Amino acid sequence: TPVYSATEGFVVRMAYGPVGGLQIFVLGAGERRYYYAHLERFAPGLEEGNWVTPQTLLGYVGNTGTARTTPPHLHFGIYEGSRETCDYRALDPLPLLRDRNGRTLGGR
């Protein structure tokens, strides 16, 4: 299953971690960090520093890292807070997400 960016922004990290497996961080508006984890593989040609939009393929759903015994899925998170003090706060992504026509998915 393809995974597209939820926002415009810059790819600031593409890595493998023991927990998140293959993971990507996109830095979006307001310095929010969008996290995509447990990917099967990255999109061909995607690199750190690339500008992405909601039309940009990031990779494919997988079960890497601690998800290796689970069905393939996407761990998605949105975080804000100071990088200097590491006071990252997870945000509820639903009120921020919109469909391809710009309608809010949160139903609020």
C-alpha positions in Angstrom: 0.0 0.0 0.0 1.5 3.4 -0.9 2.1 6.0 1.7 1.9 9.7 0.6 3.0 12.7 2.6 0.2 14.2 4.7 1.6 17.7 4.2 4.0 19.9 2.3 7.4 20.1 3.9 11.0 18.8 3.8 12.1 15.2 4.4 14.5 15.7 7.3 15.2 12.1 8.2 15.0 8.7 6.5 16.5 6.0 8.6 16.1 2.5 10.1 15.5 2.3 13.9 15.1 -0.7 16.0 11.6 0.4 17.1 10.1 2.3 14.1 11.9 0.2 11.5 12.1 2.1 8.2 10.9 5.6 9.1 10.6 9.1 7.6 10.2 12.5 9.3 8.8 15.4 7.3 9.1 18.9 8.7 6.0 20.8 7.9 4.4 24.2 8.6 4.8 25.5 12.1 7.8 23.2 12.6 5.5 20.2 13.1 7.2 16.9 12.5 5.2 14.2 10.6 6.4 10.7 11.4 5.9 7.6 9.2 7.2 4.3 10.6 7.3 0.5 9.9 7.6 1.1 6.2 8.4 -1.8 3.9 10.6 0.4 1.7 11.1 4.0 0.7 9.9 5.5 -2.5 12.5 5.3 -5.3 14.5 8.5 -5.5 13.3 10.0 -2.2 16.1 11.6 -0.3 16.6 13.7 2.8 16.2 17.3 1.9 13.5 16.7 -0.7 10.5 19.0 -0.7 7.3 16.9 -0.6 3.6 17.6 -1.0 0.5 15.4 -0.5 1.1 14.1 -4.0 4.5 12.8 -3.1 5.0 9.0 -2.6 7.1 8.5 0.6 7.1 4.7 0.7 5.0 1.6 1.3 3.3 0.2 4.3 5.2 -2.5 6.1 6.0 -4.2 9.4 9.7 -3.3 10.1 11.2 -2.6 13.5 9.1 -3.8 16.5 6.1 -4.4 14.1 7.8 -7.4 12.5 5.4 -9.8 14.1 2.3 -7.8 13.1 0.3 -7.3 9.9 1.7 -4.5 7.7 0.5 -1.1 8.9 1.6 2.6 9.1 2.5 4.2 12.4 1.7 7.9 11.8 2.3 10.7 14.2 2.5 14.4 14.3 4.7 16.1 16.9 5.5 19.6 17.9 7.7 21.3 20.4 11.3 22.4 20.8 14.0 20.4 19.1 16.5 22.1 21.4 14.8 20.9 24.6 13.3 17.7 23.2 9.9 18.5 24.6 8.1 16.8 21.8 4.3 16.6 22.1 2.2 14.2 20.1 -0.8 15.9 18.4 -4.1 14.3 17.6 -3.8 14.1 13.8 -7.5 13.7 12.9 -8.5 17.4 13.2 -5.5 18.3 11.0 -6.1 15.8 8.2 -8.0 16.7 5.0 -9.1 14.6 2.1 -7.9 15.2 -1.4 -10.6 17.8 -1.9 -9.6 19.8 1.2 -12.4 18.7 3.4 -11.6 18.1 7.1 -11.7 14.4 8.0 -12.2 15.1 11.7 -15.9 15.8 11.3 -15.6 18.8 13.5 
